[in-house]
């Protein structure tokens, strides 16, 4: 709880990798949540009671994170006051993502975890549906009477079966959705910081990631630049492709795009030269690589895709927003083919 602007506790997460009985990494993480009460305050510094964490950290190898970065166990830690509701949303999204989300599987031998309250689990599940669904889900879905009715029926039946009673489920509203989306992004930032810190340590000063970026125009006609990085995970078990940002791009020149990419990296507290070893981009953007001091390398898939798109009239040139080489015949053929395919049932 909070009193006025004074925060009473801090939630921290242990992000230590788990090992099996032979000492080998399992690929999973501890993810233990700790609630640290405030011991004392002095100006902007807050001292927390860390006895529980210290007992958990007997071998000294565990690393802890809170919403805005690493958490120090040195006794004093200057922390900005964070809204308690956001902390609760962060805790719910982290716990749900680790234990109950689609694809979240834990070792059966791992210690039992404290389960979420029914209401928090239900809201987190709805937030995951909005964020990770393969379909584009509108926020208005949460206001749709049919969706609300669906959640009421599903939630009531599930709780009646499990708890032996009937109770109304928690329906996620749009205001709460924003909190949960921000909380999920905070969880992403924590794991990103952990992965990058370990990769930087393992690389011993050598850059290790490939940058992938491309420009595009959204439906609202705003031009954006998308940036991601590709790297092998610290446990050498997977190739990670991580989206770092989709930001407005008012100036499409190479120097301007290069500045945007540097800024996005900086927003995640990542040094460009330390992390990025190479880049992959559209052939039209190889000048950006030169601006960043990287080798020019263009994506051949872009070229092949553009040839096909131009052949059917999907990709045309324009000047002052007027098409120069429209291909209406190709568009008519594609429209007919799409209409036929839509009616086919297997």
C-alpha positions in Angstrom: 0.0 0.0 0.0 1.0 3.6 -0.3 0.3 6.7 1.8 0.3 9.9 -0.2 3.4 9.8 -2.3 5.4 7.5 0.1 6.0 4.1 -1.3 6.0 1.4 1.3 7.7 -1.5 -0.5 9.6 -2.5 -3.7 8.9 -5.6 -5.8 12.1 -7.1 -7.2 12.6 -10.2 -9.4 15.4 -12.7 -9.3 16.7 -13.3 -12.9 19.3 -16.0 -12.1 19.5 -18.9 -14.6 18.5 -22.3 -13.2 20.7 -25.3 -13.3 19.9 -29.0 -13.1 21.5 -31.5 -10.6 24.5 -31.8 -12.9 25.1 -28.0 -12.8 24.1 -27.5 -16.4 21.9 -24.5 -17.4 18.3 -25.5 -18.0 17.4 -22.5 -20.1 14.9 -21.3 -17.5 15.2 -18.5 -14.9 14.3 -18.3 -11.3 11.8 -15.4 -11.6 11.2 -15.4 -7.8 9.3 -12.3 -6.7 10.4 -10.5 -3.5 8.5 -7.7 -1.8 11.0 -5.5 0.1 9.5 -3.3 2.9 11.1 0.2 3.3 13.5 0.3 6.3 14.4 4.1 6.2 14.6 7.1 4.0 17.2 9.9 3.7 16.5 12.5 1.0 16.1 10.8 -2.3 17.7 7.6 -1.0 15.5 4.7 0.2 16.8 1.8 2.3 15.0 -1.5 1.9 14.8 -4.6 4.2 16.7 -7.2 2.1 17.0 -10.1 4.5 14.7 -12.3 2.4 16.7 -11.6 -0.7 20.0 -12.1 1.1 18.9 -15.5 2.2 17.9 -16.4 -1.3 21.2 -15.1 -2.6 23.6 -17.1 -0.4 26.0 -18.0 -3.2 26.1 -14.4 -4.4 25.4 -15.1 -8.0 21.8 -14.0 -8.3 20.9 -10.8 -10.2 17.8 -8.8 -9.4 15.8 -6.3 -11.4 13.0 -3.9 -10.7 10.9 -2.0 -13.1 13.5 0.5 -14.2 16.7 -1.6 -14.1 19.1 -3.6 -11.9 18.4 -3.6 -8.1 21.4 -3.3 -5.8 21.7 -5.3 -2.6 24.3 -3.0 -1.1 21.9 -1.7 1.5 21.1 1.7 -0.1 19.4 2.2 -3.4 18.1 5.5 -4.8 14.8 4.7 -6.4 12.2 6.9 -8.0 8.7 6.6 -6.5 6.5 4.4 -8.8 2.8 4.2 -8.7 1.6 1.2 -6.7 -1.0 0.2 -9.3 1.7 -0.1 -12.0 3.8 -2.2 -9.7 0.8 -4.6 -9.1 0.2 -4.8 -12.9 3.9 -5.5 -13.5 3.8 -8.3 -10.9 0.7 -9.8 -12.4 2.0 -9.7 -16.0 5.3 -11.2 -15.0 3.8 -14.0 -12.9 1.2 -14.8 -15.6 3.8 -14.8 -18.4 6.1 -17.2 -16.4 3.4 -19.7 -15.2 0.2 -19.5 -17.2 0.7 -17.8 -20.6 0.6 -19.8 -23.8 3.9 -21.6 -24.2 5.0 -20.9 -20.6 6.3 -24.3 -19.4 8.3 -24.8 -16.2 10.3 -27.7 -15.0 8.1 -30.0 -12.9 11.0 -30.2 -10.3 11.1 -26.4 -9.9 9.9 -25.0 -6.6 6.1 -24.3 -6.4 5.2 -20.7 -7.0 2.5 -18.6 -5.3 -0.4 -18.4 -7.7 -2.1 -15.2 -8.8 -5.5 -14.1 -7.4 -8.3 -15.1 -9.7 -9.1 -11.5 -10.6 -5.4 -10.7 -11.5 -5.1 -13.9 -13.5 -8.2 -13.1 -15.5 -7.1 -9.5 -16.3 -3.6 -10.6 -17.2 -5.1 -13.3 -19.5 -7.2 -10.6 -21.3 -4.2 -8.3 -21.6 -2.1 -11.2 -23.2 -5.0 -11.8 -25.6 -4.9 -8.2 -26.7 -1.1 -8.0 -27.0 -0.2 -11.4 -28.4 -3.2 -12.6 -30.4 -2.5 -13.5 -34.0 -5.4 -11.3 -34.9 -5.4 -7.5 -34.6 -7.5 -6.8 -31.5 -9.1 -3.4 -31.1 -9.3 -1.8 -27.7 -13.0 -1.4 -28.5 -13.3 -5.2 -28.1 -13.1 -4.7 -24.4 -16.2 -2.6 -24.6 -18.1 -5.0 -26.9 -21.1 -6.4 -25.0 -20.6 -9.8 -26.6 -17.0 -10.0 -25.5 -18.0 -9.0 -22.0 -20.7 -11.6 -22.0 -18.2 -14.2 -23.2 -15.8 -13.4 -20.4 -18.6 -13.4 -17.8 -19.7 -16.9 -18.9 -16.2 -18.3 -19.2 -15.0 -16.8 -15.9 -18.1 -17.8 -14.0 -18.0 -21.4 -15.2 -14.3 -21.8 -14.5 -14.5 -20.4 -11.0 -17.6 -22.4 -10.2 -15.9 -25.6 -11.2 -12.7 -24.8 -9.3 -14.0 -23.2 -6.1 -17.4 -24.6 -5.8 -19.1 -21.3 -6.1 -20.3 -18.8 -8.6 -18.6 -15.3 -8.7 -18.4 -12.6 -11.3 -15.1 -12.6 -13.2 -12.8 -9.5 -13.5 -13.4 -7.8 -16.9 -10.4 -5.7 -18.1 -11.4 -2.2 -19.0 -9.5 0.1 -21.4 -8.0 2.2 -18.7 -6.6 -0.9 -16.9 -5.4 -2.2 -20.3 -3.0 0.6 -20.6 -1.5 -0.2 -17.2 -1.1 -3.9 -18.2 0.5 -3.1 -21.6 3.0 -0.8 -19.9 3.6 -3.5 -17.3 4.3 -6.1 -20.1 6.7 -3.6 -21.7 8.5 -3.2 -18.4 8.8 -7.0 -18.1 10.3 -7.0 -21.7 12.8 -4.3 -20.7 13.9 -6.3 -17.7 14.6 -9.4 -19.7 16.2 -7.4 -22.5 18.6 -5.8 -20.0 19.5 -9.2 -18.6 20.1 -10.8 -22.0 22.2 -7.9 -23.3 24.2 -7.6 -20.1 25.2 -11.3 -20.4 25.9 -11.1 -24.1 28.1 -8.0 -23.6 30.0 -9.9 -20.9 30.4 -13.0 -23.0 31.6 -11.1 -26.1 34.5 -9.5 -24.2 34.2 -6.3 -26.1 33.3 -7.6 -29.5 30.0 -6.5 -31.1 27.7 -9.4 -31.5 24.3 -8.4 -32.9 23.0 -7.8 -36.4 20.7 -4.8 -36.8 17.6 -5.1 -39.0 15.7 -2.0 -40.0 13.2 -0.8 -42.6 11.0 2.1 -43.3 7.3 2.0 -44.0 4.1 4.1 -44.2 1.2 3.3 -41.9 -2.5 3.6 -42.8 -2.5 7.1 -41.3 0.1 8.0 -43.9 2.8 8.6 -41.3 6.2 7.2 -42.2 7.9 5.1 -39.5 11.2 3.4 -39.1 11.2 -0.1 -37.6 14.4 -1.4 -35.8 15.2 -4.8 -34.5 18.3 -6.8 -33.6 19.2 -10.4 -34.2 21.5 -12.4 -32.0 22.2 -15.9 -30.5 20.9 -16.1 -26.9 23.4 -16.4 -24.1 22.7 -20.1 -23.6 23.3 -20.8 -27.3 19.9 -22.4 -27.6 18.1 -20.0 -30.0 18.4 -17.2 -32.5 16.6 -14.2 -31.0 15.0 -11.5 -33.1 14.1 -8.6 -30.9 12.0 -5.6 -32.0 13.3 -2.4 -30.3 11.1 0.2 -31.8 8.8 1.6 -34.4 9.2 5.4 -34.4 8.0 8.2 -36.7 10.5 9.2 -39.4 9.9 12.7 -40.8 13.2 12.7 -42.7 14.1 9.7 -44.8 17.6 10.7 -45.6 20.5 8.4 -44.5 21.9 10.8 -41.8 18.4 11.3 -40.3 17.6 7.6 -40.3 21.0 6.8 -38.7 20.3 9.2 -35.9 16.9 7.6 -35.3 18.4 4.2 -35.0 21.1 5.4 -32.6 18.4 7.1 -30.5 16.3 3.9 -30.3 19.3 2.0 -29.1 20.1 4.7 -26.6 16.5 4.6 -25.3 17.2 1.0 -24.2 20.5 2.0 -22.6 22.4 0.1 -25.3 25.7 1.5 -26.8 25.5 1.2 -30.6 29.1 0.3 -31.1 29.2 -2.2 -28.3 26.2 -4.2 -29.6 25.9 -3.8 -33.4 28.3 -5.7 -35.5 26.5 -5.6 -38.9 23.2 -4.5 -40.4 20.7 -5.8 -43.0 18.4 -3.4 -44.9 16.6 -2.7 -48.1 18.8 -1.9 -51.0 17.5 1.6 -51.0 18.9 2.1 -47.4 22.5 0.9 -47.8 23.6 4.5 -47.3 22.4 4.3 -43.7 24.9 1.5 -43.1 27.7 3.9 -44.3 26.5 6.6 -41.9 26.7 4.1 -39.1 30.1 2.8 -40.1 28.9 -0.6 -41.0 29.4 -2.8 -44.1 26.9 -2.2 -46.9 24.7 -5.3 -47.2 21.2 -5.3 -48.7 18.4 -7.8 -48.3 17.8 -9.9 -51.4 14.3 -10.8 -50.3 13.3 -7.2 -50.5 14.4 -7.0 -54.1 12.5 -10.2 -55.1 9.4 -9.0 -53.2 9.5 -5.6 -54.9 9.7 -7.2 -58.3 6.6 -9.3 -57.7 4.8 -6.3 -56.2 5.6 -4.1 -59.1 4.5 -6.9 -61.6 0.9 -6.9 -60.2 0.6 -3.2 -59.5 0.9 -3.3 -55.8 4.1 -1.2 -55.9 4.1 1.9 -58.1 6.1 5.1 -58.2 4.5 8.4 -57.2 5.3 12.1 -57.3 3.5 14.6 -55.1 1.2 11.7 -54.0 0.2 11.1 -57.6 0.9 7.6 -59.1 3.1 7.7 -62.2 2.9 4.1 -63.4 -0.4 2.6 -62.2 -1.2 -0.9 -63.4 -5.0 -1.2 -63.0 -5.2 -4.4 -65.1 -2.8 -6.2 -62.7 -4.8 -5.0 -59.7 -8.1 -6.2 -61.3 -6.6 -9.7 -61.9 -5.4 -9.9 -58.3 -8.8 -8.7 -57.0 -10.6 -11.4 -59.0 -8.1 -14.1 -57.7 -8.5 -12.9 -54.2 -12.3 -13.0 -54.5 -12.2 -16.6 -55.9 -9.8 -17.8 -53.1 -12.0 -16.2 -50.4 -15.0 -18.4 -51.5 -12.9 -21.7 -51.6 -13.5 -24.0 -48.7 -11.3 -27.0 -47.8 
